[in-house]
Amino acid sequence: MRARDKAAVSALRSTLAALDNAEAVPVDEAGLRGGALEHSPAGAGAAEAPRRLLSEGAVVDVVRAEVDERLAAAAQLSGLAEGERAARLRAEADVLRRFLDDV
């Protein structure tokens, strides 16, 4: 962020969000099924469920998926005269690849 690298900031923020989503526990597993309001838990944090702990392999898989998404979108945009957007997506993919190279 300090370097003002927009591609890096965008890639890292969206990848952190993807990792956060991957840690989420499905409603069925969390025991937070719908029902009558009077039967629902009350109070701050009453409906909170513990997050999943991702293994290093799972984290790598999420990051690889983010790289693949960006490259696929860039390929589609290249054919639609959206060269600037495609270049930004490729730059974001390169940022994420650097993290994968360190693993």
Residue pairs with C-beta under 8 A, 6 or more apart in sequence:
1 9
5 95
6 88
7 88
7 91
7 92
7 94
7 95
8 92
8 95
10 88
10 92
11 66
11 70
11 92
11 93
11 95
11 96
12 95
14 66
14 92
15 62
15 63
15 66
15 96
18 62
18 65
18 66
19 54
19 59
19 62
22 52
22 54
22 58
22 62
23 51
23 52
23 53
23 54
24 51
24 52
25 49
25 50
25 51
25 52
27 33
29 49
30 49
31 49
32 47
32 49
40 47
41 47
54 62
56 103
60 100
60 103
63 96
63 99
63 100
64 100
66 96
67 93
67 96
67 97
67 100
70 89
70 90
70 92
70 93
70 96
71 89
71 90
71 93
73 86
73 89
74 85
74 86
74 87
74 89
74 90
74 93
75 86
77 83
77 85
77 86
77 89
78 86
